[in-house]
């Protein structure tokens, strides 16, 4: 079965595709490095002898591991954005705002090659997200929700109104 031929990309968009591919390679290399250095070495080395480890050392190792996982999560999100931009190049929609359909200025795309929105639309999204974002209450130290055994919101509300 023959696949659909890719859209021929030339000029500035071709340069952007090369930048995106280089950025993707850099992120993948970084993720592999973080995974090897922070996560695997901890599991093989210091965690094996955790019983003889000082409490502060164990806490420091746990912090390092959490920090590495946070970095990996952010890099994974960036990879998703890069892949989406590469797909837009293939379909011929790269450089168009997903919200307004207007062209994203080249200066913005050079600064952030996987930008999805114009500056105006991005700021509007951030403004509305800030207004609509609701922080979920933490019901336990482990972040359990009501279906996992935490208190329900109704109980918390009635407790607060009685005080």
DSSP file (Angstrom, degrees, kcal/mol; ACC not computed):
  #  RESIDUE AA STRUCTURE BP1 BP2  ACC     N-H-->O    O-->H-N    N-H-->O    O-->H-N    TCO  KAPPA ALPHA  PHI   PSI    X-CA   Y-CA   Z-CA
    1    1 A X              0   0    0      0, 0.0     2,-0.4     0, 0.0     0, 0.0   0.000 360.0 360.0 360.0 132.8    0.0    0.0    0.0
    2    2 A X        -     0   0    0      1,-0.0     2,-0.2     3,-0.0     3,-0.1  -0.692 360.0-137.4 -89.6 134.3    1.4    3.4   -1.0
    3    3 A X        -     0   0    0     -2,-0.4     2,-0.1     1,-0.1     3,-0.1  -0.539  33.9 -89.2 -87.4 159.3    1.4    6.2    1.5
    4    4 A X        -     0   0    0     -2,-0.2    -1,-0.1     1,-0.1     2,-0.0  -0.433  49.5-108.5 -66.3 133.1    0.4    9.7    0.6
    5    5 A X        -     0   0    0     -2,-0.1    -1,-0.1     1,-0.1     2,-0.1  -0.361  36.1-109.2 -65.8 143.2    3.4   11.8   -0.6
    6    6 A X        -     0   0    0      1,-0.1     2,-0.2    -3,-0.1    -1,-0.1  -0.390  37.3 -97.3 -71.4 148.9    4.6   14.4    1.8
    7    7 A X        -     0   0    0     83,-0.7     2,-0.4     1,-0.1    -1,-0.1  -0.452  42.9-110.6 -64.5 132.6    4.0   18.1    0.9
    8    8 A X        -     0   0    0     -2,-0.2     2,-0.5    -3,-0.1    -1,-0.1  -0.540  36.4-159.7 -71.0 125.4    7.1   19.6   -0.6
    9    9 A X        +     0   0    0     -2,-0.4     2,-0.3     4,-0.1    81,-0.0  -0.915  17.2 165.6-113.1 129.6    8.6   22.1    1.8
   10   10 A X    >>  +     0   0    0     -2,-0.5     3,-0.9     4,-0.0     4,-0.7  -0.857  40.0   3.1-134.6 169.6   10.9   24.8    0.7
   11   11 A X  H 3> S-     0   0    0     -2,-0.3     4,-1.7     1,-0.2     3,-0.2  -0.224 120.7  -1.0  63.6-135.9   12.5   28.0    2.0
   12   12 A X  H 3> S+     0   0    0      1,-0.2     4,-2.1     2,-0.2    -1,-0.2   0.862 132.7  53.6 -62.4 -39.2   11.8   29.3    5.4
   13   13 A X  H <> S+     0   0    0     -3,-0.9     4,-2.4     1,-0.2    -1,-0.2   0.877 106.3  53.7 -65.5 -36.8    9.4   26.5    6.4
   14   14 A X  H  X S+     0   0    0     -4,-0.7     4,-2.1     2,-0.2    -1,-0.2   0.896 108.6  49.6 -63.5 -39.4   12.1   23.9    5.4
   15   15 A X  H  X S+     0   0    0     -4,-1.7     4,-2.2     2,-0.2    -2,-0.2   0.898 110.0  51.0 -64.9 -39.7   14.6   25.7    7.7
   16   16 A X  H  X S+     0   0    0     -4,-2.1     4,-2.7     2,-0.2    -2,-0.2   0.894 107.4  53.0 -64.6 -39.3   12.0   25.7   10.5
   17   17 A X  H  X S+     0   0    0     -4,-2.4     4,-2.6     2,-0.2    -1,-0.2   0.923 109.0  49.4 -61.7 -43.0   11.5   21.9   10.0
   18   18 A X  H  X S+     0   0    0     -4,-2.1     4,-2.4     2,-0.2    -2,-0.2   0.900 111.2  49.7 -62.4 -40.3   15.3   21.4   10.4
   19   19 A X  H  X S+     0   0    0     -4,-2.2     4,-2.6     2,-0.2    -2,-0.2   0.918 111.4  48.9 -63.3 -43.1   15.3   23.5   13.6
   20   20 A X  H  X S+     0   0    0     -4,-2.7     4,-2.4     2,-0.2    -2,-0.2   0.911 111.7  48.7 -63.2 -42.8   12.4   21.5   14.9
   21   21 A X  H  X S+     0   0    0     -4,-2.6     4,-2.3     2,-0.2    -1,-0.2   0.900 112.5  48.2 -65.1 -40.5   14.1   18.2   14.1
   22   22 A X  H  X S+     0   0    0     -4,-2.4     4,-2.3     2,-0.2    -2,-0.2   0.907 112.0  49.5 -65.0 -41.5   17.4   19.4   15.7
   23   23 A X  H  X S+     0   0    0     -4,-2.6     4,-2.5     2,-0.2    -2,-0.2   0.894 109.9  51.6 -63.5 -40.1   15.4   20.5   18.8
   24   24 A X  H  X S+     0   0    0     -4,-2.4     4,-2.6     2,-0.2    -2,-0.2   0.922 109.8  48.9 -63.0 -44.5   13.7   17.1   19.0
   25   25 A X  H  X S+     0   0    0     -4,-2.3     4,-2.5     1,-0.2    -2,-0.2   0.914 111.3  50.2 -61.0 -42.8   17.0   15.3   18.8
   26   26 A X  H  X S+     0   0    0     -4,-2.3     4,-2.4     2,-0.2    -2,-0.2   0.919 111.7  47.8 -62.1 -44.1   18.5   17.5   21.5
   27   27 A X  H  X S+     0   0    0     -4,-2.5     4,-2.7     2,-0.2    -2,-0.2   0.915 111.2  50.3 -63.9 -42.8   15.4   16.9   23.8
   28   28 A X  H  X S+     0   0    0     -4,-2.6     4,-2.2     2,-0.2    -2,-0.2   0.917 111.6  48.2 -62.6 -42.6   15.6   13.1   23.2
   29   29 A X  H  X S+     0   0    0     -4,-2.5     4,-2.3     1,-0.2    -1,-0.2   0.911 112.3  49.7 -62.0 -42.1   19.3   13.1   24.1
   30   30 A X  H  X S+     0   0    0     -4,-2.4     4,-2.7     2,-0.2     5,-0.2   0.902 109.5  50.9 -63.4 -41.9   18.6   15.1   27.2
   31   31 A X  H  X S+     0   0    0     -4,-2.7     4,-2.5     1,-0.2    -1,-0.2   0.901 110.1  49.3 -64.5 -40.6   15.8   12.8   28.3
   32   32 A X  H  X S+     0   0    0     -4,-2.2     4,-2.5     2,-0.2    -1,-0.2   0.917 112.1  49.5 -63.9 -41.9   18.0    9.7   27.9
   33   33 A X  H  X S+     0   0    0     -4,-2.3     4,-2.9     2,-0.2     5,-0.3   0.922 112.0  46.5 -63.0 -45.5   20.8   11.5   29.9
   34   34 A X  H  X>S+     0   0    0     -4,-2.7     4,-2.3     1,-0.2     5,-1.0   0.917 113.0  50.9 -63.2 -42.8   18.4   12.4   32.7
   35   35 A X  I  X>S+     0   0    0     -4,-2.5     5,-2.1    -5,-0.2     4,-0.7   0.917 116.0  40.3 -61.8 -44.1   16.9    8.9   32.7
   36   36 A X  I  <>S+     0   0    0     -4,-2.5     5,-1.3     3,-0.2    -2,-0.2   0.949 121.6  40.1 -70.1 -49.2   20.3    7.3   32.9
   37   37 A X  I  <5S+     0   0    0     -4,-2.9    -3,-0.2    -5,-0.2    -2,-0.2   0.922 128.1  23.7 -69.9 -46.6   22.0    9.7   35.4
   38   38 A X  I  <5S+     0   0    0     -4,-2.3     4,-0.4    -5,-0.3    -3,-0.2   0.870 128.1  31.3 -94.0 -39.2   19.2   10.4   37.8
   39   39 A X  I  X<S+     0   0    0     -5,-1.0     4,-1.7    -4,-0.7    -3,-0.2   0.953 120.8  37.4 -91.8 -53.8   16.8    7.5   37.8
   40   40 A X  I  ><S+     0   0    0     -5,-2.1     4,-2.2     1,-0.2     5,-0.2   0.910 115.5  51.6 -69.0 -42.2   18.6    4.3   37.0
   41   41 A X  H  ><S+     0   0    0     -5,-1.3     4,-2.5    -6,-0.2     5,-0.4   0.867 109.8  51.3 -65.0 -34.3   21.8    5.0   38.9
   42   42 A X  H  4>S+     0   0    0     -4,-0.4     5,-2.3     2,-0.2     6,-0.3   0.916 110.3  48.6 -66.4 -42.3   19.7    5.8   42.0
   43   43 A X  H  <5S+     0   0    0     -4,-1.7    -2,-0.2     1,-0.2    -1,-0.2   0.876 118.4  39.4 -66.8 -36.7   17.8    2.6   41.8
   44   44 A X  H  <5S+     0   0    0     -4,-2.2    -2,-0.2    -5,-0.1    -1,-0.2   0.867 127.3  25.8 -80.9 -36.5   20.9    0.5   41.3
   45   45 A X  T >X5S+     0   0    0     -4,-2.5     3,-0.7    -5,-0.2     4,-0.7   0.899 125.6  17.8 -95.1 -86.9   23.2    2.2   43.7
   46   46 A X  G >45S+     0   0    0     -5,-0.4     3,-0.6     1,-0.2    -3,-0.1   0.792 118.3  59.0 -68.0 -31.9   22.0    4.2   46.7
   47   47 A X  G >4<S+     0   0    0     -5,-2.3     3,-1.5     1,-0.2    -1,-0.2   0.829  96.4  63.4 -67.9 -29.6   18.5    2.8   47.0
   48   48 A X  G <4 S+     0   0    0     -3,-0.7     3,-0.2    -6,-0.3    -1,-0.2   0.836 111.7  36.6 -64.2 -30.6   19.8   -0.8   47.4
   49   49 A X  G X< S+     0   0    0     -4,-0.7     3,-1.0    -3,-0.6     4,-0.4  -0.132  77.1 130.7-111.9  37.6   21.4    0.2   50.6
   50   50 A X  G X   +     0   0    0     -3,-1.5     3,-0.8     1,-0.2    -1,-0.2   0.759  63.6  66.1 -63.3 -26.0   18.7    2.6   51.8
   51   51 A X  G 3  S+     0   0    0      1,-0.3    -1,-0.2    -3,-0.2    -2,-0.1   0.854 106.5  40.8 -67.1 -32.7   18.5    1.0   55.3
   52   52 A X  G <  S+     0   0    0     -3,-1.0    -1,-0.3     2,-0.1     2,-0.2   0.423  96.2 107.9 -91.5   1.1   22.1    2.1   56.1
   53   53 A X  S <  S-     0   0    0     -3,-0.8     2,-0.1    -4,-0.4    -3,-0.0  -0.527  76.7-110.1 -84.0 144.5   21.6    5.6   54.5
   54   54 A X     >  -     0   0    0     -2,-0.2     4,-2.2     1,-0.1     3,-0.3  -0.435  28.4-119.1 -67.2 146.0   21.2    8.7   56.5
   55   55 A X  H  > S+     0   0    0      1,-0.2     4,-2.3     2,-0.2     5,-0.2   0.870 113.6  52.6 -57.2 -40.9   17.7   10.2   56.5
   56   56 A X  H  > S+     0   0    0      1,-0.2     4,-2.4     2,-0.2    -1,-0.2   0.888 108.8  50.2 -65.3 -38.5   18.9   13.4   54.9
   57   57 A X  H  > S+     0   0    0     -3,-0.3     4,-2.4     2,-0.2    -2,-0.2   0.908 110.5  49.3 -65.6 -41.6   20.7   11.5   52.1
   58   58 A X  H  X S+     0   0    0     -4,-2.2     4,-2.2     2,-0.2    -2,-0.2   0.900 112.1  48.9 -64.3 -40.1   17.6    9.5   51.4
   59   59 A X  H  X S+     0   0    0     -4,-2.3     4,-2.3    -5,-0.2    -2,-0.2   0.894 110.4  50.5 -65.7 -40.2   15.5   12.7   51.3
   60   60 A X  H  X S+     0   0    0     -4,-2.4     4,-2.5     2,-0.2    -2,-0.2   0.901 110.4  49.7 -64.1 -41.5   18.0   14.3   48.9
   61   61 A X  H  X S+     0   0    0     -4,-2.4     4,-2.3     2,-0.2    -2,-0.2   0.896 110.4  50.2 -64.0 -40.0   17.9   11.3   46.6
   62   62 A X  H  X S+     0   0    0     -4,-2.2     4,-2.4     2,-0.2    -2,-0.2   0.902 110.8  49.4 -65.4 -40.3   14.1   11.4   46.6
   63   63 A X  H  X S+     0   0    0     -4,-2.3     4,-2.7     2,-0.2    -2,-0.2   0.934 110.9  49.7 -62.9 -46.1   14.1   15.1   45.8
   64   64 A X  H  X S+     0   0    0     -4,-2.5     4,-2.3     1,-0.2    -2,-0.2   0.896 111.6  49.0 -59.3 -41.1   16.6   14.5   42.9
   65   65 A X  H  X S+     0   0    0     -4,-2.3     4,-2.3     2,-0.2    -1,-0.2   0.915 112.1  47.6 -66.4 -43.7   14.5   11.7   41.6
   66   66 A X  H  X S+     0   0    0     -4,-2.4     4,-2.1     2,-0.2    -2,-0.2   0.896 112.0  50.6 -63.6 -40.3   11.3   13.8   41.7
   67   67 A X  H  X S+     0   0    0     -4,-2.7     4,-2.3     2,-0.2    -2,-0.2   0.912 110.1  49.7 -64.0 -42.7   13.1   16.7   40.0
   68   68 A X  H  X S+     0   0    0     -4,-2.3     4,-2.4     1,-0.2    -2,-0.2   0.899 110.5  50.3 -63.5 -40.7   14.3   14.4   37.2
   69   69 A X  H  X S+     0   0    0     -4,-2.3     4,-2.1     2,-0.2    -1,-0.2   0.879 109.2  51.8 -65.1 -36.9   10.8   13.1   36.7
   70   70 A X  H  X S+     0   0    0     -4,-2.1     4,-2.2     2,-0.2    -2,-0.2   0.917 110.0  48.8 -64.7 -43.1    9.5   16.7   36.5
   71   71 A X  H  X S+     0   0    0     -4,-2.3     4,-2.6     1,-0.2     5,-0.2   0.922 110.3  51.2 -61.1 -44.0   12.1   17.5   33.9
   72   72 A X  H  X S+     0   0    0     -4,-2.4     4,-2.2     1,-0.2    -1,-0.2   0.885 109.1  51.3 -61.7 -38.4   11.2   14.4   31.9
   73   73 A X  H  X S+     0   0    0     -4,-2.1     4,-2.0     2,-0.2    -1,-0.2   0.917 111.3  46.9 -64.9 -44.0    7.5   15.4   32.0
   74   74 A X  H  X S+     0   0    0     -4,-2.2     4,-2.1     1,-0.2    -2,-0.2   0.905 113.1  49.0 -64.6 -41.2    8.2   18.9   30.7
   75   75 A X  H  X S+     0   0    0     -4,-2.6     4,-2.4     1,-0.2    -1,-0.2   0.867 108.5  53.8 -67.7 -35.3   10.5   17.6   28.0
   76   76 A X  H  X S+     0   0    0     -4,-2.2     4,-1.9    -5,-0.2    -1,-0.2   0.907 107.9  50.5 -63.4 -41.0    7.8   15.0   27.0
   77   77 A X  H  X S+     0   0    0     -4,-2.0     4,-2.0     1,-0.2    -2,-0.2   0.903 109.9  50.3 -62.6 -41.2    5.3   17.9   26.7
   78   78 A X  H  X S+     0   0    0     -4,-2.1     4,-2.5     1,-0.2    -2,-0.2   0.896 107.7  53.5 -64.1 -39.8    7.8   19.8   24.5
   79   79 A X  H  X S+     0   0    0     -4,-2.4     4,-2.7     1,-0.2    -1,-0.2   0.894 106.6  52.6 -61.4 -39.4    8.3   16.7   22.3
   80   80 A X  H  X S+     0   0    0     -4,-1.9     4,-2.2     2,-0.2    -1,-0.2   0.927 110.5  47.3 -60.2 -45.7    4.5   16.6   21.8
   81   81 A X  H  X S+     0   0    0     -4,-2.0     4,-2.1     2,-0.2    -2,-0.2   0.893 112.2  49.8 -64.6 -40.6    4.5   20.2   20.7
   82   82 A X  H  X S+     0   0    0     -4,-2.5     4,-2.5     2,-0.2    -2,-0.2   0.926 110.8  49.3 -64.3 -45.1    7.4   19.6   18.3
   83   83 A X  H  X S+     0   0    0     -4,-2.7     4,-2.1     1,-0.2    -2,-0.2   0.888 110.0  51.6 -61.7 -38.7    5.7   16.6   16.8
   84   84 A X  H  X S+     0   0    0     -4,-2.2     4,-1.9     2,-0.2    -1,-0.2   0.902 110.2  48.9 -64.5 -40.4    2.5   18.6   16.3
   85   85 A X  H  X S+     0   0    0     -4,-2.1     4,-1.9     2,-0.2    -2,-0.2   0.899 110.1  51.2 -66.2 -40.1    4.5   21.4   14.6
   86   86 A X  H  X S+     0   0    0     -4,-2.5     4,-1.9     1,-0.2    -1,-0.2   0.885 109.1  51.2 -63.8 -37.8    6.2   18.8   12.3
   87   87 A X  H  X S+     0   0    0     -4,-2.1     4,-1.9     1,-0.2    -1,-0.2   0.878 107.2  53.5 -66.0 -37.4    2.8   17.4   11.4
   88   88 A X  H  X>S+     0   0    0     -4,-1.9     5,-2.2     2,-0.2     6,-1.1   0.868 106.1  53.2 -64.7 -35.9    1.5   20.9   10.6
   89   89 A X  H  <5S+     0   0    0     -4,-1.9     3,-0.5     4,-0.2    -1,-0.2   0.927 108.7  50.0 -63.2 -43.1    4.5   21.3    8.2
   90   90 A X  H  <5S+     0   0    0     -4,-1.9   -83,-0.7     1,-0.2    -2,-0.2   0.866 115.5  42.2 -62.3 -37.1    3.5   18.0    6.5
   91   91 A X  H  <5S-     0   0    0     -4,-1.9    -1,-0.2    -5,-0.1    -2,-0.2   0.547 113.1-115.8 -90.2  -7.0   -0.1   19.2    6.1
   92   92 A X  T  <5S+     0   0    0     -4,-1.1    -3,-0.2    -3,-0.5    -4,-0.1   0.664  88.2 106.8  84.7  15.8    0.7   22.7    5.1
   93   93 A X    > < +     0   0    0     -5,-2.2     3,-1.5    -6,-0.2    -4,-0.2   0.319  40.3 130.8-108.4   7.3   -0.8   24.4    8.1
   94   94 A X  T 3   +     0   0    0     -6,-1.1     3,-0.1     1,-0.2    22,-0.1  -0.358  69.3  26.3 -63.6 136.8    2.4   25.4    9.9
   95   95 A X  T 3  S+     0   0    0      1,-0.3     9,-3.8    20,-0.3     2,-0.4   0.469  91.6 117.2  91.8   2.0    2.5   29.0   11.0
   96   96 A X  B <  S-A  103   0A   0     -3,-1.5    -1,-0.3     7,-0.3     7,-0.2  -0.879  70.4-113.6-104.2 136.1   -1.3   29.5   11.3
   97   97 A X     >  -     0   0    0      5,-3.3     4,-1.3    -2,-0.4    20,-0.2  -0.444  15.8-145.0 -65.1 132.3   -2.8   30.3   14.7
   98   98 A X  T  4 S+     0   0    0     18,-2.5    -1,-0.1    -2,-0.2    19,-0.1   0.694  96.9  41.5 -72.0 -18.5   -5.0   27.4   15.9
   99   99 A X  T  4 S+     0   0    0     17,-0.3    -1,-0.1     3,-0.1    18,-0.1   0.890 131.2  16.8 -96.1 -48.6   -7.5   29.9   17.5
  100  100 A X  T  4 S-     0   0    0      2,-0.2    -2,-0.1    18,-0.0     3,-0.1   0.667  87.8-130.6-101.0 -19.2   -7.8   32.7   15.0
  101  101 A X     <  +     0   0    0     -4,-1.3    -3,-0.1     1,-0.3     2,-0.1   0.399  63.2 134.3  81.3  -4.0   -6.5   31.1   11.8
  102  102 A X        -     0   0    0     -6,-0.1    -5,-3.3     1,-0.1    -1,-0.3  -0.396  66.8 -92.3 -75.1 155.2   -4.2   34.2   11.3
  103  103 A X  B     -A   96   0A   0     -7,-0.2     2,-0.5    -3,-0.1    -7,-0.3  -0.457  35.2-127.7 -67.3 138.1   -0.6   33.7   10.3
  104  104 A X        -     0   0    0     -9,-3.8     5,-0.1    -2,-0.2    14,-0.1  -0.750  36.0-103.9 -83.2 129.8    1.8   33.6   13.3
  105  105 A X    >>  -     0   0    0     -2,-0.5     4,-1.9     1,-0.1     3,-0.6  -0.212  21.8-124.6 -56.8 143.2    4.6   36.2   12.7
  106  106 A X  H 3> S+     0   0    0      1,-0.2     4,-2.4     2,-0.2     5,-0.2   0.851 109.6  61.0 -57.8 -36.4    8.0   34.7   11.6
  107  107 A X  H 3> S+     0   0    0      1,-0.2     4,-1.7     2,-0.2    -1,-0.2   0.897 106.1  46.5 -59.6 -40.0    9.8   36.4   14.5
  108  108 A X  H <> S+     0   0    0     -3,-0.6     4,-2.9     1,-0.2    -1,-0.2   0.917 112.7  49.2 -67.6 -42.9    7.5   34.4   17.0
  109  109 A X  H  < S+     0   0    0     -4,-1.9    -2,-0.2     1,-0.2    -1,-0.2   0.806 109.6  52.2 -68.7 -28.5    8.1   31.2   15.2
  110  110 A X  H  < S+     0   0    0     -4,-2.4     3,-0.4    -5,-0.2    -1,-0.2   0.868 114.5  42.5 -72.6 -35.4   11.8   31.7   15.1
  111  111 A X  H  < S+     0   0    0     -4,-1.7     2,-0.3     1,-0.3    -2,-0.2   0.877 136.3  16.2 -74.4 -38.7   11.8   32.3   18.9
  112  112 A X  S >< S-     0   0    0     -4,-2.9     3,-2.3    -5,-0.1    -1,-0.3  -0.773  71.6-170.8-136.6  86.8    9.4   29.4   19.5
  113  113 A X  T 3  S+     0   0    0     -3,-0.4   -18,-0.1    -2,-0.3    -4,-0.1   0.667  86.0  49.9 -61.0 -17.1    9.3   27.1   16.5
  114  114 A X  T 3  S+     0   0    0    -20,-0.0    -1,-0.3    -4,-0.0    -5,-0.1   0.083  76.8 146.2-108.0  24.6    6.4   25.1   17.8
  115  115 A X    <   -     0   0    0     -3,-2.3   -20,-0.3     1,-0.1   -11,-0.1  -0.360  28.2-171.3 -60.3 136.7    4.1   28.1   18.7
  116  116 A X        +     0   0    0      1,-0.1   -18,-2.5     2,-0.1     2,-0.3   0.609  63.5  38.2-103.9 -17.8    0.5   27.3   18.2
  117  117 A X  S    S-     0   0    0    -20,-0.2    -1,-0.1   -19,-0.1     2,-0.1  -0.906  81.6-105.2-134.6 157.2   -1.0   30.7   18.6
  118  118 A X     >  -     0   0    0     -2,-0.3     4,-2.7     1,-0.1     5,-0.2  -0.344  46.3-103.3 -68.9 164.8   -0.4   34.4   17.9
  119  119 A X  H  > S+     0   0    0      1,-0.2     4,-2.5     2,-0.2     5,-0.2   0.900 122.4  52.1 -59.2 -41.0    0.8   36.5   20.8
  120  120 A X  H  > S+     0   0    0      2,-0.2     4,-2.0     1,-0.2    -1,-0.2   0.936 112.7  43.0 -63.2 -47.1   -2.7   38.0   21.1
  121  121 A X  H  > S+     0   0    0      2,-0.2     4,-2.6     1,-0.2    -1,-0.2   0.890 113.0  53.2 -67.3 -38.7   -4.5   34.7   21.2
  122  122 A X  H  X S+     0   0    0     -4,-2.7     4,-2.5     1,-0.2    -2,-0.2   0.920 110.1  47.2 -61.8 -43.6   -1.9   33.1   23.6
  123  123 A X  H  X S+     0   0    0     -4,-2.5     4,-2.2    -5,-0.2    -1,-0.2   0.876 111.4  51.5 -68.0 -35.1   -2.4   36.0   26.0
  124  124 A X  H  X S+     0   0    0     -4,-2.0     4,-2.5     2,-0.2     5,-0.2   0.916 110.7  48.7 -64.5 -42.8   -6.2   35.7   25.7
  125  125 A X  H  X S+     0   0    0     -4,-2.6     4,-2.6     1,-0.2     5,-0.2   0.920 111.8  48.6 -62.4 -43.7   -5.9   32.0   26.5
  126  126 A X  H  X S+     0   0    0     -4,-2.5     4,-1.9     2,-0.2    -1,-0.2   0.886 111.4  50.6 -64.6 -37.8   -3.7   32.6   29.5
  127  127 A X  H  X S+     0   0    0     -4,-2.2     4,-1.4     2,-0.2    -2,-0.2   0.933 114.2  42.8 -65.5 -46.4   -6.1   35.2   30.8
  128  128 A X  H  X S+     0   0    0     -4,-2.5     4,-2.3     1,-0.2    -2,-0.2   0.865 112.8  53.2 -71.3 -34.3   -9.2   33.0   30.5
  129  129 A X  H  X S+     0   0    0     -4,-2.6     4,-1.8    -5,-0.2    -1,-0.2   0.890 107.1  52.7 -64.7 -37.6   -7.3   30.0   31.9
  130  130 A X  H  < S+     0   0    0     -4,-1.9    -1,-0.2    -5,-0.2    -2,-0.2   0.865 113.0  44.4 -65.0 -35.3   -6.3   32.0   34.9
  131  131 A X  H  < S+     0   0    0     -4,-1.4    -2,-0.2     1,-0.2    -1,-0.2   0.848 120.4  38.4 -77.9 -34.3   -9.9   33.0   35.5
  132  132 A X  H  < S+     0   0    0     -4,-2.3     2,-0.3    -5,-0.1    -2,-0.2   0.595  86.0 111.6 -94.8 -10.6  -11.4   29.5   35.0
  133  133 A X     <  -     0   0    0     -4,-1.8     2,-0.5    -5,-0.2    -4,-0.0  -0.475  48.9-166.5 -68.5 126.7   -8.7   27.5   36.7
  134  134 A X        -     0   0    0     -2,-0.3     2,-0.5     0, 0.0    -2,-0.1  -0.958  17.3-130.7-116.4 129.3  -10.0   25.9   39.9
  135  135 A X        -     0   0    0     -2,-0.5     2,-0.3     1,-0.0     3,-0.0  -0.663  21.1-130.7 -82.1 127.1   -7.7   24.4   42.3
  136  136 A X        -     0   0    0     -2,-0.5     2,-0.1     1,-0.1    -1,-0.0  -0.574  26.8-113.3 -75.3 135.3   -8.7   20.9   43.4
  137  137 A X        -     0   0    0     -2,-0.3     2,-0.6     1,-0.1    -1,-0.1  -0.449  22.2-127.6 -70.0 140.9   -8.7   20.5   47.2
  138  138 A X        -     0   0    0      1,-0.1     7,-0.1    -2,-0.1     3,-0.1  -0.802  24.9-176.2 -88.0 121.4   -6.1   18.1   48.6
  139  139 A X        +     0   0    0     -2,-0.6     2,-0.3     5,-0.5    12,-0.3   0.553  63.9   7.6 -99.0  -8.6   -7.9   15.6   50.8
  140  140 A X  S >  S-     0   0    0     10,-0.1     3,-1.4     1,-0.1    -1,-0.1  -0.977  79.5 -97.6-159.5 171.0   -4.9   13.7   52.0
  141  141 A X  T 3  S+     0   0    0     -2,-0.3    -1,-0.1     1,-0.3    -3,-0.0   0.781 123.5  50.5 -62.9 -27.4   -1.2   13.7   52.0
  142  142 A X  T 3  S-     0   0    0      2,-0.0    -1,-0.3    -3,-0.0    -4,-0.0   0.332 115.6-112.5 -96.5   6.2   -1.3   11.2   49.1
  143  143 A X    <   +     0   0    0     -3,-1.4     2,-0.2     1,-0.2    -2,-0.1   0.784  53.3 172.1  71.9  28.1   -3.7   13.2   47.0
  144  144 A X        -     0   0    0      4,-0.1    -5,-0.5     1,-0.1    -1,-0.2  -0.489  20.4-145.9 -72.9 137.6   -6.5   10.8   47.3
  145  145 A X    > > -     0   0    0     -2,-0.2     5,-2.3     5,-0.1     3,-0.8  -0.278  36.6 -87.3 -88.6-177.0   -9.9   11.9   45.8
  146  146 A X  G > 5S+     0   0    0      1,-0.2     3,-0.9     3,-0.2     6,-0.1   0.838 126.9  56.1 -65.5 -31.7  -13.2   11.0   47.2
  147  147 A X  G 3 5S+     0   0    0      1,-0.2    -1,-0.2     2,-0.1    -3,-0.0   0.740 106.9  51.3 -72.9 -19.1  -13.4    7.7   45.2
  148  148 A X  G < 5S-     0   0    0     -3,-0.8    -1,-0.2     0, 0.0    -2,-0.2   0.460 136.1 -78.2 -94.5  -0.6  -10.1    6.6   46.7
  149  149 A X  T < 5S+     0   0    0     -3,-0.9    -3,-0.2    -4,-0.4    -2,-0.1   0.471  88.5 126.0 123.7   1.8  -11.2    7.2   50.3
  150  150 A X      < -     0   0    0     -5,-2.3    -1,-0.3     1,-0.2    -5,-0.1  -0.281  68.6 -81.3 -81.9 175.0  -10.9   11.0   50.9
  151  151 A X        -     0   0    0    -12,-0.3    -1,-0.2     1,-0.1     2,-0.1  -0.398  47.4-114.6 -72.0 153.8  -13.7   13.2   52.2
  152  152 A X     >  -     0   0    0      1,-0.1     4,-1.6    -6,-0.1     5,-0.1  -0.461  21.8-114.1 -83.8 163.5  -16.3   14.4   49.8
  153  153 A X  H  > S+     0   0    0      1,-0.2     4,-2.5     2,-0.2     5,-0.2   0.850 114.4  59.3 -66.5 -34.0  -16.7   18.0   48.9
  154  154 A X  H  > S+     0   0    0      1,-0.2     4,-2.6     2,-0.2     5,-0.2   0.914 104.9  49.3 -61.5 -42.8  -20.2   18.2   50.6
  155  155 A X  H  > S+     0   0    0      1,-0.2     4,-2.0     2,-0.2    -1,-0.2   0.908 111.8  48.7 -63.3 -40.8  -18.8   17.1   53.9
  156  156 A X  H  X S+     0   0    0     -4,-1.6     4,-2.1     2,-0.2    -2,-0.2   0.910 111.9  49.5 -65.6 -40.7  -16.0   19.7   53.7
  157  157 A X  H  X S+     0   0    0     -4,-2.5     4,-2.0     1,-0.2    -2,-0.2   0.921 111.8  46.9 -65.9 -44.9  -18.6   22.4   52.8
  158  158 A X  H  X S+     0   0    0     -4,-2.6     4,-1.3     1,-0.2    -1,-0.2   0.866 111.3  52.4 -66.9 -34.4  -20.9   21.6   55.6
  159  159 A X  H  X S+     0   0    0     -4,-2.0     4,-0.9    -5,-0.2    -1,-0.2   0.912 110.2  48.4 -64.9 -41.6  -18.0   21.5   58.1
  160  160 A X  H  < S+     0   0    0     -4,-2.1     3,-0.3     1,-0.2    -2,-0.2   0.865 109.3  51.9 -68.9 -35.4  -16.9   24.9   57.0
  161  161 A X  H  < S+     0   0    0     -4,-2.0    -1,-0.2     1,-0.2    -2,-0.2   0.783 105.0  56.6 -74.1 -25.2  -20.4   26.5   57.3
  162  162 A X  H  <        0   0    0     -4,-1.3    -1,-0.2     1,-0.2    -2,-0.2   0.765 360.0 360.0 -75.0 -25.1  -20.9   25.3   60.8
  163  163 A X     <        0   0    0     -4,-0.9    -1,-0.2    -3,-0.3    -2,-0.1   0.489 360.0 360.0 -74.2 360.0  -17.7   26.9   62.1
